[in-house]
Amino acid sequence: MRGVVISNVELLGIKRYRSSRYLDPIKLRQYLLYWDKIDYPECVDPDGFFESLDSPEINFLERANVLKRTKVNIKPRSSRVYEPYFIKAQLTAFKLNNELEKGCWTLAQSNAELLLPKEDAVLTRNLEVDLFQCLPIPSQEVSLADILLFKEHRRDELLEFRSLLDNLYLEIIASGDPDRVKVKNIEQLQQKLIEINSIMSESRIKRLMGNLKIEVNVSDMILKTAGAIGAATLFHFPVGVSAALGFASSFINVKSEFGLKPTSIPEGMKDYAYLYYAHKNLV
């Protein structure tokens, strides 16, 4: 089982946030397709500071036992700024879930950079895997029930995609020749993305090509070792198939960068953050 803790907060700029009354329907479909369980934490305050953020789609997924709402008790200050509390609730739920199911839960946000409170984060060098305009995502027109049915019928392909992501960074870290390992694993990952896109087309699922950045936790010792990660590398999709299948502008990037990570990451956990950001037109 792999679960994801989500938030309705979007970063607009330095100390500028935006939260929505309802979850973005496309983001919700992303989470539903690629994850087994979703936790959408709920801030709870006795004085009624926080409104309920339920919706028909959230209620449907709760009844389907796919989504849950971890209740996080938060005593707000007098300010009417909600967003920092929602992020605090996300981190609290992330910690609680991983205490129950160690290493099975990650964070997801709709930002290009992970948004974390200073007191709950540490700046570190991470391994990043960036999928640019190559992640097939069901469009808003696709019902949640149809996505659940698709997952049931195509579970093996989706699990293989997850396994390829896991193997990519595990093999890069373990290899003495990271550039060669990256080429081999990226080619396999590209083929799997093309396959998922094709089977979604066969199932008549309208979709977008979205972006996904995965932030991976690796030790400082590994990152300080010369050549341990290799140079930042762009991998474009094969020319012969990319244009016809909607991957003409797509690429996968693997690099090492500085970024924030939660202080509450369980020991041994690797992929701790999945950042789904801007999508493009329907294909």
Secondary structure as UniProt FT lines:
FT   STRAND          3..5
FT   STRAND          9..13
FT   TURN            14..15
FT   STRAND          16..19
FT   HELIX           25..34
FT   STRAND          37..39
FT   STRAND          42..44
FT   TURN            46..47
FT   HELIX           56..63
FT   TURN            64..65
FT   STRAND          67..68
FT   STRAND          71..73
FT   HELIX           83..100
FT   TURN            102..103
FT   STRAND          105..109
FT   HELIX           118..120
FT   STRAND          121..138
FT   TURN            140..141
FT   HELIX           144..153
FT   HELIX           155..174
FT   HELIX           178..202
FT   TURN            203..204
FT   STRAND          207..216
FT   HELIX           220..224
FT   TURN            226..227
FT   STRAND          233..236
FT   HELIX           239..245
FT   TURN            248..249
FT   STRAND          251..262
FT   TURN            263..264
FT   TURN            267..268
FT   STRAND          271..277
//
